[in-house]
Amino acid sequence: MRTTIPLDDDLIAKVQAYTELDEKTALVREALKALIQLEAARRLANLAGSQPGIKGAPRRRQHVE
């Protein structure tokens, strides 16, 4: 999908310095991926303790002799 968005030149310069990516399309793609990871982690953290009575998943145990 093609989209036209205004980008802050100073912000782009900082991101290019950190990532060494010169192509703006690649910068936006990586920024979107990072935002998705950040939000997914936040949602997962918000689930902590939301089901207090839940049983843990069964795990295999290795016998140590």
ABEGO torsion letter per residue (X at the ends): XBBBBBBBAAAAAAAAAAAGBABAAAAAAAAAAAAAAAAAAAAAAAABGABAABBBBBBBBBBBX
